[in-house]
């Protein structure tokens, strides 16, 4: 488990995860909350949901990158 987190903190893996999180998170946010964002009627609960919308693709990308790195080492 400790080795997994060491790999997850590698610069290339973190950079890839952030890029994927930003791109995919923005697309998903636009799809799911675009109408609300355009009317500026955001409820406080939506901030958490939007944050999670960015976190999920980051976590998926990081997980996939770490598992790929583990199989090649």
WOHU-V923196 format. One record per residue. N is the residue number from 1. SS is DSSP state (h for helix, s for strand, l for the rest). PSI is psi in radians with two decimals (999 if undefined). NEAR is the number of other ideal C-beta (glycine too) atoms within 10 Angstrom. Layout:
N|SS|PSI|NEAR + N|SS|PSI|NEAR
This chain:
1|l|-0.72|5 + 2|h|-0.70|6 + 3|h|-0.66|10 + 4|h|-0.78|12 + 5|h|-0.53|9 + 6|h|-0.76|10 + 7|h|-0.68|17 + 8|h|-0.41|16 + 9|l|0.01|10 + 10|l|2.47|14 + 11|h|-0.78|7 + 12|h|-0.65|9 + 13|h|-0.76|19 + 14|h|-0.72|15 + 15|h|-0.79|11 + 16|h|-0.76|16 + 17|h|-0.72|21 + 18|h|-0.77|15 + 19|h|-0.82|13 + 20|h|-0.76|18 + 21|h|-0.75|20 + 22|h|-0.82|13 + 23|h|-0.95|12 + 24|h|-0.69|17 + 25|h|-0.71|20 + 26|h|-0.75|13 + 27|h|-0.81|12 + 28|h|-0.64|16 + 29|h|-0.74|18 + 30|h|-0.71|13 + 31|h|-0.83|9 + 32|h|-0.54|14 + 33|h|0.18|15 + 34|h|-0.79|10 + 35|h|-0.68|9 + 36|h|-0.73|14 + 37|h|-0.64|14 + 38|h|-0.51|9 + 39|h|-0.08|8 + 40|l|0.63|6 + 41|l|0.98|9 + 42|l|2.21|13 + 43|l|2.68|8 + 44|h|-0.63|6 + 45|h|-0.53|8 + 46|h|-0.50|16 + 47|h|-0.73|10 + 48|h|-0.72|9 + 49|h|-0.67|13 + 50|h|-0.73|18 + 51|h|-0.78|12 + 52|h|-0.54|12 + 53|h|-0.55|21 + 54|h|-0.59|17 + 55|h|-0.63|12 + 56|h|-0.90|14 + 57|h|-0.54|20 + 58|h|-0.83|19 + 59|h|-0.71|15 + 60|h|-0.78|14 + 61|h|-0.75|20 + 62|h|-0.79|21 + 63|h|-0.84|14 + 64|h|-0.70|14 + 65|h|-0.72|20 + 66|h|-0.76|20 + 67|h|-0.66|12 + 68|h|-0.71|12 + 69|h|-0.63|15 + 70|h|-0.61|11 + 71|h|-0.40|7 + 72|h|-0.22|6 + 73|l|999|7
